């Protein structure tokens, strides 16, 4: 399906009106379609799979800011550590410590978000509240990585009250920890980004509204 340029600019304008950043979710999209948005000036793209990201990163301009937004295995971190702009899905101490190890090897400081589990859906990943606090408590042991905030995924539901309650949880936790220099709340996708923007989200991740359903 062709890129919906009208939808792209509409969502971009909505995000900017709320001082939020648009991450275009480009998983399973062609290099050619990503390049269309790149040529329009877009630079921030989100990918879910390491191998797919690796292939695209070598074929597309090097000033693209790649965000990793999918479930991440510790043994795959080494492949994206040299160039990844922001990892949005750190949800365990093991993964965070391995990210720090890879950052040391690459001689760079890698930014990341803690993925906070706000949905009760068993397929959704993320750290529970205890693990989130544990991750924040161990940051001083990892000087080569930088926690910039939280990422969350709401339930797939038509019940706005369910989504609102989930967004309230992560929004409250984000505001609680803003004094720790956490500046990013990545919340909201194609089905719920408008609601997310009203719950302090300043980064939305949009794919299907721009590219169509895969």
C-alpha positions in Angstrom: 0.0 0.0 0.0 1.3 3.5 -0.9 2.3 5.9 1.8 -0.6 8.1 2.9 1.2 11.5 2.8 -1.9 13.4 3.8 -2.3 11.3 7.0 1.4 11.7 7.7 1.2 15.5 7.7 -2.0 15.5 9.7 -0.6 13.3 12.5 2.7 15.2 12.4 0.8 18.5 12.9 -1.3 17.0 15.7 1.8 15.8 17.5 3.6 19.1 17.1 0.6 21.0 18.4 1.0 19.0 21.6 4.9 19.4 21.6 5.2 15.7 20.9 7.5 13.8 18.5 6.2 11.5 15.8 8.0 8.2 15.4 7.0 6.5 12.1 6.8 2.8 12.7 8.4 1.3 9.6 8.5 -2.4 10.4 7.8 -4.6 7.4 7.7 -1.5 5.2 9.9 -1.2 2.1 13.1 0.8 1.9 11.4 2.7 -0.9 8.4 3.7 1.2 10.6 4.8 4.1 12.6 6.9 1.6 9.5 8.7 0.6 9.0 10.0 4.1 12.7 10.7 4.5 12.6 12.9 1.4 9.7 14.8 3.1 12.1 15.6 5.9 11.2 12.8 8.4 14.1 11.3 10.3 12.7 9.2 13.2 11.6 5.7 12.4 10.8 2.7 14.7 11.6 -0.9 14.0 10.6 -4.1 15.9 13.1 -6.7 14.5 16.9 -6.6 14.7 17.6 -8.4 11.4 15.1 -6.2 9.5 16.6 -3.0 11.1 20.1 -4.1 10.2 19.1 -4.5 6.5 17.4 -1.2 6.3 20.1 0.7 8.2 22.7 -0.3 5.6 20.4 0.7 2.6 19.1 4.1 3.9 20.7 7.4 4.7 22.9 7.4 7.8 21.3 10.4 9.4 18.1 8.5 10.1 17.4 8.2 13.8 16.5 4.6 14.4 14.3 3.7 17.4 14.0 0.1 18.5 10.5 -0.5 19.8 10.1 -4.3 19.8 10.9 -7.0 22.2 14.7 -7.3 22.5 16.9 -10.3 23.3 20.2 -9.7 25.0 22.2 -11.5 22.4 20.9 -9.2 19.7 21.9 -5.9 21.3 25.4 -6.1 19.9 24.1 -5.7 16.4 22.3 -2.4 16.9 24.4 -0.9 19.7 26.8 0.9 17.4 24.2 3.1 15.7 20.8 2.9 17.5 19.4 6.3 18.4 17.0 5.2 21.2 16.0 1.8 22.5 12.5 2.0 23.8 12.0 -1.5 25.2 14.3 -2.2 28.1 12.3 -4.2 30.7 14.8 -6.2 32.8 18.0 -5.8 34.7 19.7 -8.4 32.5 18.9 -6.4 29.4 19.9 -3.1 30.9 23.3 -4.4 32.1 23.9 -6.0 28.7 23.1 -2.7 27.0 25.6 -1.0 29.2 28.2 -3.7 28.3 27.6 -3.0 24.6 27.7 0.7 25.1 31.2 0.4 26.6 32.4 -1.7 23.7 31.1 0.9 21.3 32.5 3.8 23.2 29.2 5.6 23.2 26.4 6.5 25.6 23.2 4.8 24.5 19.8 6.4 25.4 16.9 4.1 26.3 13.4 4.0 27.7 12.1 1.6 30.2 9.1 -0.3 28.8 6.4 -0.2 31.6 3.7 -2.9 31.4 0.4 -1.2 31.7 -1.8 -3.7 29.9 -3.1 -6.9 31.4 -2.8 -8.6 28.0 -0.4 -11.6 28.4 1.2 -10.9 25.0 2.3 -7.4 26.1 5.9 -7.1 27.3 7.2 -4.7 29.9 8.5 -4.2 33.4 6.1 -4.3 36.3 6.3 -1.6 38.9 8.8 -3.4 41.1 11.1 -4.0 38.2 10.8 -0.5 37.0 11.8 0.9 40.3 14.7 -1.6 40.4 15.9 -0.5 37.0 15.9 3.1 38.1 17.7 2.2 41.2 20.6 0.6 39.3 21.2 3.4 36.8 24.2 4.7 38.7 26.0 1.4 38.0 25.6 2.0 34.2 27.2 5.3 33.3 27.3 4.5 29.6 23.6 4.3 29.1 21.0 7.1 29.7 17.4 6.4 30.8 15.3 9.1 29.2 11.9 8.0 30.3 9.2 5.4 29.8 7.4 3.6 27.0 4.0 2.0 27.3 1.6 0.0 25.1 -2.1 0.1 25.9 -4.5 -2.8 25.4 -6.1 -3.5 22.1 -9.6 -2.5 23.0 -12.6 -0.4 21.9 -13.2 0.5 25.6 -11.8 4.0 26.1 -12.1 3.6 29.9 -9.6 0.6 29.9 -7.2 2.7 27.9 -7.6 5.8 30.0 -6.9 3.8 33.2 -3.7 2.3 31.6 -2.6 5.7 30.4 -3.2 7.2 33.9 -0.9 4.6 35.4 2.1 5.3 33.2 1.5 9.1 33.1 1.4 9.2 36.9 4.6 7.2 37.1 6.3 9.4 34.6 5.4 12.6 36.4 6.5 11.0 39.7 10.0 10.5 38.3 10.5 13.6 36.2 12.8 15.0 38.8 15.3 12.3 37.8 15.8 14.0 34.4 13.3 11.7 32.7 12.0 13.7 29.7 10.3 11.2 27.4 6.9 9.4 27.7 6.5 7.3 24.5 2.8 6.4 24.6 0.2 6.1 21.9 -0.1 4.3 18.6 -2.4 4.5 15.6 -5.5 3.4 17.5 -5.0 5.5 20.7 -2.5 8.3 20.0 -5.0 11.2 20.4 -5.9 9.9 23.9 -2.2 9.4 24.7 -1.5 13.0 23.8 -3.9 14.1 26.5 -2.1 12.0 29.1 1.3 13.7 28.9 2.7 11.6 26.0 5.4 13.5 24.1 6.3 10.7 21.7 3.8 8.8 19.6 4.5 5.7 17.4 2.4 5.6 14.3 2.5 3.0 11.5 -0.7 1.7 10.0 -2.4 5.1 9.7 0.5 6.2 7.5 1.4 2.9 5.7 -2.0 1.1 5.9 -2.6 -2.3 7.5 0.1 -4.9 6.7 
